[in-house]
């Protein structure tokens, strides 16, 4: 019977790997490869660049120039869906923007006064004027596009040629087309600012000559002829009426909420305003006043002297002295009236004197021009609803009770004083006490797993957690069983190693492909050395193995008899 020797040893890792069967080796190798691949993929995905928007909504020309420059600079980029934006790694956004800005990119579709820098030799005056006009339009477009609500704009200027005749010069005009961002509007102050910006940028341009339109073709500015002033005035009047009504409603809530509590009072006010403008002129005259208190307008006094029937003969010394013209009058204007007599003549004894005095006084007149104010309140109607008083007892039971008549009357008086109630004007105030209908609030409880924050967090951790889970499955399902096989003790059998499986220490396999059957050595011719021979030692080891592990020995003998390779 051949002898077998099984000796427990402490082999190396390579010897342990050699003691495994072919299936276990393949599983271990495949598990290690998968585990390393998962680790590499996790590292690569973890270090993947976070993309950020470099430029968005670029024109095709500018986008092509930016892409060409990024390719030259060896900077990775990609597009969003639809090509609306260019993305670059997040850590290089600002650096790339500064580099592209130094190269003048993106240029934009609007050119300003930089067009004047490319004037070529031989340009005519008309071409220079046209280039200046286009540059001015571009600068105005850039300024208007800087407004937050404006997405894009176009400016058209009409600049007539000026001649030497001032009366024949035409005034410049402008048209502005605006495209607003979705959901945004321009208020009147912003619209007036755009008109003022354009009119101030062009000499001799009147603000009324600037027309502003939106992308739907609606005229935002008032036409110069004033044809749309009525519509604009009506809109302003409606807005003013709403402001007045909201002011009175807020006053009512402010005076009643401290008494009945917040959300327990509702108020609506209707105001009728008079926007008509009137202008009256009154001319009044006071009664005649005394001469002392009246102002003299003009005064005329006439005095005449009539002589007797016998005419007086000329007297005096004839000669040059008598024929001289009379000297200029030296009498004061308002002095006493002198007697009219011819030079060298004197009134006779039978003459008569006639005096006439005419005095015209100023007429007392008062002219008064009265211009009526616009937006006067004609009538106010206020409707107020107050909720029942709510009380809660010690047990937590809630009850509602109506207000008393005295309380309602006091609240009505407060409301009247608040709105400035005027009975002659026709104002009305109605205050009612009624229970408010309890609104059933339907709470739409979104599950935790469907909440947006949770979904975003799950998406951010999905890839790392998935990689970890896959790595754990590979480790626990493939690598760990193979590592357990490596950790099991093995026994040396002849020149091979057998893995001992289980606590009973049964021999599971033999490393050699061909079974190593114990055999006796041929007898030697010379004398054996003193002591036990090698065959005896092997026989003793086989006997010891038979005593220690009879099942393993029986298995070996069975394989020998059947001529099968060890399992």
Order of alpha helices (4+ residues) and beta strands (2+ residues): beta-alpha-alpha-beta-alpha-beta-beta-alpha-alpha-beta-beta-alpha-beta-alpha-beta-beta-beta-beta-beta-beta-beta-beta-alpha-beta-alpha-alpha-beta-beta-beta-alpha-alpha
